[in-house]
Amino acid sequence: MASNAKRRLRIGVGIPSTGRADILAATVPLIDKQTRLPEKIAICTLKPSDVPENVGDGMTVPVTTLISTSGLAKQRNEILKELGDMDVLVFLDDDFLMAPNYIAEVERLFLEQTDIVVATGDVLVDGIGTPGIQVAEGSVILKAFLQKPEEGPEILEEVYNGYGCNMSLRMDILRNEDIRFDENLPLYCWLEDVDLSRLLAKHGRIVKSNKQRGIHLGVKSGRTSGIKLGYSQIANPHYLARKGTMLTSKALAMATKNILANAVGSLSPESWIDRKGRLKGNGLALLDLVRGRISPGGILTVEKTD
């Protein structure tokens, strides 16, 4: 039997995206600079114009584009089908920049620790809480981080869930257990990464590795509205708690934290966050909760509510 040092896993990269062809045009070619190239890249969008023309041209790694109906969970599931024969699938947001050895570190970890089912990396800078970082600026920031030599052993932290912007999955578990992303979480599908992680947690460990490094640009274009996200901030934790993929205490703490953040933030909101919209969405979700009709699907009609 081949030793781990000589074995090679089949690794795919999956990127769901919506309305951000310019971001894909800048970030997808960077994957070709990995020290260990993936076998395939699959991009799933909602319409052909979401993908840059000639995407993948000149790249070593083959790039496949897929079209899905609306919903991040549906897009992720289309990628799961396309890359179903992989050993490991690395899900990336379209605005996540990997360190050049990221995929090499994923392969090493999944070969060495066969009980790991989900691995998520060390996000050196996360632009999600900022106006967002441009690709060129993010590349400079990442390069600056990487100029400092890595020291010390790998640190594996047991975590509750993978972070959807960079999350690697052991595919044989998903195939054998028929685990998929929950399409009852519509549109932006907030917390779909938590739900899938907790389903996989029954079959192995979920870890964060300091050797899988990168930067999440947090680009704001193409994201869901403030009211809809605010509704999801209440409805989705409630749904996952009832489903059993999130502790009730954790769901309650998360919802409370979001309400407080939006209430305080609405007094002096950040220019890149619709705090008032989120707070209104929180309130509409709480009203539906009292009425006994709250569900993640409520975001499909919430902006029609007077």
C-alpha positions in Angstrom: 0.0 0.0 0.0 1.4 3.4 -0.9 2.6 5.6 1.9 0.9 8.9 2.6 4.0 10.7 1.3 3.5 9.1 -2.2 -0.3 9.2 -2.3 -2.2 11.9 -4.2 -5.8 12.9 -3.5 -8.1 14.1 -6.2 -9.0 17.7 -5.2 -11.6 19.9 -6.7 -12.3 23.6 -6.2 -15.9 24.8 -6.2 -16.8 28.5 -6.5 -20.5 29.6 -6.3 -20.9 33.2 -7.5 -23.7 35.6 -8.5 -23.3 38.7 -10.6 -19.6 39.2 -10.0 -17.9 38.3 -13.3 -15.3 40.9 -12.7 -14.2 39.3 -9.4 -14.1 35.8 -11.0 -12.0 37.2 -13.9 -9.4 38.4 -11.3 -9.4 35.5 -8.8 -9.9 32.3 -10.8 -6.6 32.6 -12.7 -4.8 32.9 -9.4 -5.7 29.3 -8.6 -3.4 28.3 -11.4 -0.5 29.6 -9.2 -1.0 27.0 -6.5 2.1 24.9 -5.8 -0.2 21.9 -5.9 -2.8 22.4 -8.6 -6.4 21.0 -8.1 -7.7 18.5 -10.6 -10.7 20.6 -11.5 -12.4 23.9 -10.9 -16.2 24.2 -11.1 -17.9 27.6 -11.0 -21.7 27.8 -10.5 -23.6 31.0 -11.3 -27.2 31.9 -12.1 -26.7 33.1 -15.6 -24.0 33.0 -18.3 -23.2 36.7 -18.0 -22.2 36.0 -14.3 -19.1 34.3 -15.7 -16.3 36.2 -17.5 -15.8 35.4 -21.2 -13.1 32.8 -21.9 -12.8 31.9 -18.2 -10.1 29.3 -17.8 -8.4 30.1 -21.1 -4.7 29.6 -20.7 -5.0 27.9 -17.4 -3.5 24.5 -16.6 -6.4 23.5 -14.4 -9.6 22.7 -16.4 -12.5 25.0 -15.5 -16.1 24.0 -15.8 -19.0 26.5 -15.6 -22.5 25.5 -14.3 -25.8 27.3 -14.3 -28.2 26.9 -11.4 -31.5 28.3 -10.3 -31.5 30.9 -7.5 -30.0 29.9 -4.1 -26.5 29.4 -2.8 -27.4 26.0 -1.5 -28.6 24.9 -4.9 -25.4 26.3 -6.4 -23.2 24.4 -3.9 -25.2 21.2 -4.6 -24.6 21.6 -8.4 -20.9 21.8 -7.6 -21.1 18.7 -5.4 -22.7 16.8 -8.3 -20.1 18.1 -10.8 -17.1 17.3 -8.6 -18.7 14.2 -6.9 -15.7 12.0 -7.9 -13.2 14.0 -6.0 -11.6 12.9 -2.7 -11.7 16.4 -1.3 -13.7 19.4 -2.4 -12.5 22.9 -1.5 -15.3 25.4 -1.5 -14.1 29.0 -2.0 -16.0 32.3 -2.1 -15.2 34.0 -5.4 -13.4 36.7 -3.4 -11.1 34.4 -1.3 -7.4 34.6 -2.1 -5.4 31.5 -1.2 -1.8 31.4 -0.1 0.2 29.6 -2.9 0.5 26.4 -0.7 -3.1 26.3 0.4 -4.2 23.3 -1.6 -0.9 21.5 -0.9 -1.7 21.9 2.9 -5.2 20.7 2.4 -3.9 17.5 0.7 -1.3 16.9 3.4 -3.8 17.4 6.2 -6.5 15.1 4.7 -3.9 12.4 4.1 -2.4 12.6 7.6 -5.6 12.9 9.6 -8.2 10.5 8.1 -10.8 11.4 10.8 -11.1 15.0 9.6 -14.2 15.6 7.6 -14.2 19.4 7.3 -11.2 21.7 7.4 -11.3 25.5 7.3 -8.3 27.8 7.0 -6.8 30.7 8.8 -8.4 33.9 7.4 -5.5 36.4 7.8 -7.7 39.3 6.9 -11.5 39.3 6.6 -13.0 42.1 4.6 -16.6 41.1 5.5 -16.6 43.6 8.3 -15.2 46.4 6.1 -16.3 48.2 2.9 -14.4 45.3 1.2 -10.9 44.9 -0.2 -10.1 45.1 -3.9 -8.3 42.1 -5.5 -5.1 44.0 -6.2 -4.9 45.3 -2.6 -5.7 41.9 -1.2 -2.9 40.3 -3.2 -0.5 42.9 -1.8 -1.7 42.2 1.8 -1.5 38.5 1.4 2.1 38.7 -0.1 3.1 40.8 2.9 1.8 38.2 5.3 3.6 35.4 3.4 6.9 37.1 3.5 7.2 36.2 7.1 8.4 32.6 7.3 6.1 30.1 8.9 7.3 29.0 12.3 6.3 26.2 14.6 4.1 23.2 14.1 0.6 23.1 12.7 -2.1 24.2 15.1 -5.4 22.4 14.6 -8.3 24.0 16.4 -11.5 22.0 16.9 -14.3 24.3 15.6 -18.1 24.1 15.5 -18.3 24.6 11.7 -16.3 25.3 8.6 -16.4 28.9 7.3 -18.0 28.8 3.9 -15.5 31.2 2.2 -12.9 28.5 2.5 -14.1 25.1 3.5 -12.7 21.7 2.5 -14.9 18.6 2.6 -14.0 14.8 2.6 -16.2 13.7 -0.2 -16.6 10.0 0.5 -18.6 10.9 3.6 -21.0 13.1 1.6 -21.4 10.4 -1.0 -21.9 7.5 1.4 -24.3 9.4 3.7 -26.0 11.4 0.9 -25.3 14.7 2.6 -26.2 17.9 0.8 -26.7 21.5 1.5 -30.2 22.3 2.7 -32.1 24.0 -0.2 -34.8 25.1 2.3 -32.3 27.9 3.0 -33.1 30.2 0.0 -31.1 32.9 -1.7 -28.0 33.8 0.2 -28.6 30.8 2.5 -27.1 32.3 5.6 -25.6 29.5 7.9 -25.7 26.8 5.2 -22.0 26.1 6.1 -23.0 25.6 9.7 -25.8 23.2 8.8 -23.6 21.0 6.5 -20.7 21.0 9.0 -22.9 19.8 11.8 -24.3 17.0 9.6 -20.7 15.9 8.8 -19.6 16.3 12.4 -21.4 13.0 13.2 -18.7 11.3 11.0 -15.5 13.0 12.0 -13.7 16.1 13.2 -14.1 19.7 12.0 -10.9 21.7 12.3 -9.3 25.0 11.6 -5.7 24.8 10.4 -3.2 27.7 10.7 -1.4 26.3 7.7 -4.2 26.9 5.3 -4.0 30.6 4.9 -5.8 33.2 2.9 -7.6 36.5 2.7 -11.4 37.0 2.3 -11.9 40.3 0.4 -15.5 40.7 1.5 -16.6 42.3 -1.7 -20.1 43.8 -1.2 -21.5 43.6 -4.7 -24.1 40.9 -5.4 -25.1 40.4 -1.8 -28.6 40.0 -0.4 -30.6 43.1 0.8 -30.5 44.3 4.4 -34.1 43.4 5.1 -33.7 39.9 3.8 -30.5 39.3 5.6 -32.0 40.6 8.8 -34.9 38.2 8.5 -32.5 35.3 7.9 -30.5 36.3 11.0 -33.5 35.2 13.0 -35.3 32.7 10.8 -32.2 30.6 9.9 -30.9 29.9 13.4 -34.4 29.1 14.5 -34.8 26.6 11.6 -31.4 25.0 12.3 -32.2 24.7 16.0 -35.5 22.9 15.3 -33.7 20.7 12.7 -31.0 19.8 15.2 -28.0 21.1 13.4 -27.5 24.0 15.8 -27.7 24.1 19.5 -30.7 26.1 20.7 -28.5 28.1 23.1 -26.1 28.9 20.2 -29.0 29.9 17.9 -30.5 32.1 20.6 -27.2 33.8 21.4 -26.6 34.4 17.7 -30.0 35.9 17.1 -29.7 38.1 20.2 -26.2 39.3 19.1 -27.5 40.3 15.7 -30.5 42.2 17.0 -28.3 44.2 19.4 -25.6 44.9 16.7 -28.3 46.1 14.3 -30.1 48.2 16.9 -26.9 49.9 18.1 -25.5 50.1 14.6 -28.6 51.8 13.2 -27.9 54.8 15.4 -24.7 55.4 13.4 -24.6 52.9 10.6 -21.6 51.9 8.6 -21.8 53.1 5.0 -21.4 49.5 3.7 -24.0 47.9 6.0 -27.8 48.5 5.8 -28.3 48.3 9.6 -31.8 49.8 9.5 -32.8 47.3 6.9 -31.4 44.4 8.9 -33.1 45.6 12.0 -36.4 45.8 10.1 -35.8 42.3 8.9 -35.1 41.2 12.5 -38.4 42.7 13.6 -40.4 41.1 10.8 -38.9 37.7 11.6 -39.7 38.1 15.3 -43.3 39.0 14.3 -43.5 35.9 12.2 -42.1 33.9 15.1 -44.8 35.1 17.4 -47.4 34.3 14.8 -46.0 30.8 14.5 -45.2 31.1 10.8 -41.4 31.9 10.7 -39.3 30.0 8.2 -36.2 30.6 6.1 -38.4 31.0 3.0 -40.0 34.1 4.5 -37.2 36.2 2.9 -38.8 35.5 -0.5 -41.8 37.7 0.4 -40.5 39.8 3.4 -39.9 43.0 1.3 -43.5 42.9 0.2 -44.6 43.2 3.9 -45.9 46.6 4.8 
